[in-house]
Amino acid sequence: MSDPSTNQPNSTTPFEMTPPIQDPVPVLEGRPPTPSEAALLEYGKQLMLKSVETALDFHKTMLGVSATFGTLVTSLTPILIWGEKDAKLPMPEGWLLIIPPILMLLSSIVFAFGYYPRHAALNINVVDEIQRARDEVITSRKRLAGIGLGLFSVALLLTVVLTLALRRGVV
């Protein structure tokens, strides 16, 4: 509240009602943006905000997928190869069947690291620090997504190749 005689804020009131802060209207070349430019600016803003969230959702989804496929690979491969659940693994080539589940487990661990929250000590008043922290998170999650997806893909491919090779008795 303000004192009407001096038009100054009343010092006895600890809180003033201020209007909400609105996004500044960007000015392009000394003029307000056209509707299409404003739409592009809004799209850029949403893209910037959603980029971290999208990577997080990808890691969350792939964590479940890789864990599920790892379980299926471990339990179904002997059935697909030898036709029975309790088949004994042949010693010379049976050890190869442990590789796909290990790769699936590793991909799950990598996706879990990508999903794990990041903590950074930064000053929210310094835009460069915020940008640097955001870029580090995006780069880290992108790298982990590539590694996890690579491990997952190799595990699936190796499962198919080993299953077909052992089924035919090639190995």
Secondary structure, DSSP 8 states (H G I E B T S, - for coil): -EETTTTEE-TT-S-------------BTTB---HHHHHHHHHHHHHHHHHHHHHHHHHHHHHHHHHHHHHHHHHHHHHHHHSSTT----HHHHGGGGHHHHHHHHHHHHHHHHHS-------TT-HHHHHHHHHHHHHHHHHHHHHHHHHHHHHHHHHHHHHHHHHHT--
